[in-house]
Amino acid sequence: MIFDCDGVLVDSEGISGEVLARALTAAGLPTSPAEALHGYKGLLMAEVIERAQARLGAALPGEFADAFERDRTVEFHHRLQPVPGADEAVRSLRAAGVKACVASQGKLEKTDLTLTLTGLRELFAENELFSAYMVAHGKPHPDLFLHAAAAMRASPDRCVVVEDTAIGVRAARSAGMRAFGYIADSDEETLRQAGAEVLRSLAALPEQIGLPPAIRDHPYHGARRRAV
């Protein structure tokens, strides 16, 4: 099981959208949080800057990315929460013997921070965290998910990805993997069109992949597992 991080395990997308909207507006490109979420969600920072500069018709300040990430980190420390059901879903998968990892478009440092702030970091070993910065091309290319599968010693056709963006779903499908689209902050039809099966809550994930009730109802509460 390969989890995206932002918007799937940690409820960070709304916070990121607000901070990005403020930063873009201050740079001369008036942007609402909803517009920031819709227009830039799931992109690498370099892609965010490229798209914003095209819309602005000018270069963003050289310190834009650093300032945005610094302000976002402050907000994360004050407001970030886990996505409801994330902890229970991962523990149930572990109990069933399903390997689990995280593959995020963001940097490893950010994934480590957000999982730590939300109490989810203990669920994943160091070698179960993957970033698009580890591969040649981020999502929607399949590179990240194929890298994660290889590192976890799992064939792509035996992998399931949980994503909340069409970009991520397309990456999973391009990698030959089954994809669930978590729709809390996302458009259901867009995720469907990208090739996702709809997931309305993480609590429903064990059932939707076919885990037996005995395992779904008794999540694993032991120590952190290591990848094998």
N, C-alpha and C positions, 0 to 999 in steps of 0.2 A: 504494500500500500504506500503510495507516494502522495504526500500532502504538500500542497502549496502552503505558504505560511500566512501572508497578509490577506485578511478577509476570509480565511479558512480556519486556521488555528487561533489567530489573534485578531481582535476586532479593531484593526488599525486603519482601514481604508478611509473611514469618515474623518479621522484625525488628520491623516496625510492630505486629504482633499482640502480641508480647511487651511492647513498651513501652506500648501501650495498655492491656493487661491490668494492668500494674503501676500505671498512672495511675488507672484506674477502681477498682481494689482500694483504693488509698490514699485515694480520694475516698469510700469507703464502699460501693462496689458490687463485691463479690468476683467476679472474672472471671479465667478461665484464658486462656492464649494461644490455645488452640483456640476457646474461646467468643468471644474478641475477633475472631479471623479469620473465624469463621462469621457472627457477628452484625453486623459493621461493615465488612467488606471492600468496597471500591469506593464507599463513601459520601463525600460532601463532609464536611468537618469540622463544619459547622453541623448536618448530618444526624446525624453521630455523637453530637454533644452532645445534640441533641433526643431521639434514641432512648435514650441512656443516662439522661437525666434522667427520662424516662417510666418506665424500669425502676427507677430509684432512688427515684422519688417525691419528689425534691427537686432543687434547682439544684446544678450542679457549681460548684466555685470559679471565680471570675471569670478567674483566670489559667490555667485548665485547659488551654486550647488552646495557649497560648504555651509552657507548661512541657512539654507533651507533644511539641510540635514541636522544642523545644530538646533534650530527651533523645533523641528519635529521631535527630536530626542527629548527636549524639555517637556513637550506635551505628552509624549509617551510615558514619561516618569509620573506625571500627574493623573493621567486619564486612561491608560491602556488597560483593557480587560481581555480575558480569553473569550473565544467564541463559545457560547453555551453548548455543552455536550462534548467539547473537544477532548478533555481529559478522559472522560468515560469511554469515548469511542476508541481512542488509542489503546487504553488498557484492555478493552474487550478484544481488540485485534491481537494484542500480545497474548492474552489468555488462550486464544485459539491457535497460537503458533504462527500467526501471520507476521512477517517482517514489516516494519514501518520505518519510513524516513521522511525527511522534509527536503523539498527542492524548490527554492525560491529564486525569483528574478533579482532579489536584493543581495547585497553583500552579506557574507557570513557573519560579520560583526553585528549587523542589524538583526539578522535572524536570531543570533545568540542573545542579543539584548531583549528583543520582544518576547521570546520564549521565557527568558528569565523573569522579566517583569510580570508575566502572567502566570507564573508557577508551573509552566509546562516543560521547562528545560530538562528536568530530570527524566522525562519520558524518552529522551533520545540521546544516544551516545555520540561522541565526537564524530565518528565515522558514519553517522546517519544524517548528517547535515550537508546539503549541497547547494551551490550557488551558480547562477548563470555566469558569474565572473570566472568560473572554473573551465568554461568551454568556449569554443570559437564563436558560437552564436546563441543568443538567448531565445526565449520564447518569442514568436510562435514556431521557431525551428525546433526540431526534436532533440537537439544535442544534449540539453540538460537532463531530460528524462532518460535518454539512452545511457548517459554517463552514470546517473544514479542507479539504474537497473544493473549495469555492469559491476559497479562497486558493491552492490548488494547481492551479486551473484544470482540474479533473477532474469529469466528471459522476458522480453517485452510483452509477449502474449500472456504472461502470467502476472502482469502488473496492472494495478488499478490506480488511477490518478484522481485526486479530488482538487478541483480548481474552482475559482469564482470569476474567471474572465474568459472571454472567447479566445483571446490570445493563448492562454494556457491550455484550453481545451484543444485547440488546433495543434498545439505542440504535442500533446498527449496522443491524439489520434494519428499524427504524422509518425509518431514513434511506434505505432501499432499497439497502443494500449487502450484499455477500456477507460472511459472518462466519465466522472460525475461532475455536474455543475451545481455548486452550492449557490442558492439564489437569494441569500439574505439581502445583499446590497447590489444584486445584479439583475439584468433583464432575462427572464426565463426563456423567451423565444430566441434571443440572441445566442444563449448558451446551447439551446436545442439545435439551432441551425449550424453551430460549430461542430456538432456531433456528440453532445453530452447527454447523459441520462440525468434527469433532474433530481437533485437532493435538496429537500426542504429543511432538514435539520441534521446535524451531525449525530444526534441520538439515533436516527433511523439508519445510519450507515451500516452497522453490523447486520441488521436484518436485510437490507437491500443487496448485500453481497452474499447472503445466504448462510450466515452463521446460525447454528442451532440456538434455540431459546435458552438452554441451560448455560451456554457461554455468554450470550448477550445479557442475561440477567445477573451474572456474577462477574463483574469486571475484575481484571487482575489488579491487585494492589501491592505487588511485591516490589523489589528493588528494580532499578533501571536495567533493562536488558542490553546486551551488547550485540552488535551485528555479527552474523556468522557467515 
